[in-house]
Amino acid sequence: MVQAKRYKNKVGLKAVQEIVSAKSYYGADECWVITNNYFTAPAMKLGNINDVLLIDRDELVEWMLEEDKGEGLA
C-alpha cells in the first residue's frame, strides 16, 4: 500500500497511523508513505516500529533524478 501526502508542513503521526491501520485491516505485506516534505520525529518512530517505509522529499527527488537518467529504481 502506498499513501502520498503533499503537505506544506512536515507529515505527522496521523498519516502514519492511517497506513498502519490500513496495513492491518487489508493484510498488506508492505506499506509506504511518500511526501514532498519531511516527517516529524514521532511519525518516523511510529513508522520504524511498524515497518512502514517513509519516503521524504530528499529520497523522492533522488528517485526522480535517477528515473530521469534512465537508471530506474533499484
N, C-alpha and C positions, 0 to 999 in steps of 0.2 A: 504494500500500500504506500502511496506517496501523497503527501499533503504539501501544497505550495502556499507560502504566505508572502504577500507583498505588503510590507509594513514600512512606515516611516520610522518607527522606533524598534528597539530590539524585540524579538519574539520571546514571549514569556511562557510560564507554566501551562497556561490554558491550552495552547496549541499542542504541546507535548502530551498533556493529559488526554486530549481528544484522540490522538493517534494511538496512545497506549490502550485506551478503552476500545477503539475500533479494532486494534490488533487482536485483542482477546475475544471480542464479540464475533468477529468474522473468521477467526482462526488463521490469521495471516502469518506467514513464515518470516516476513521481513517488513519493516516499516521505515520510512524516511520522512523527514520534514526538511523542505528546501525553502530558503528565504533569500531575498535581495538585501537583507540586513544581517544582523548578528543575533545570537541567543543570550538571554540572561544567564547568570551562573546557576540559579535554581533550575532553569529549563535544561541546561546542559547536564546537571547532576541527575535529574529525572530521566533524561534520555539515555544516559550511560547505564543507569541501574536497570532500565527496561530494554536494553539493546535496540534503541532507536537510533538510526543514522541521522545525524544532524548536519546538514549542508548549509554553510553560511555563505555570504556574498563572496568571500575570497575564494573558496573552493568552487563556487558556481562560475565565477569569472575564469578561473583556471580551466575548468571543463570547457567553457565556451571557446577559449583561446586554443585549446587542444583540438577541438572539433573543427575550428576554422583552419587549422594547419593540416587537417585530414588525418590526425592521429587517432581520433575516436577515444572512447572511454575505456580505460584498462581495468 
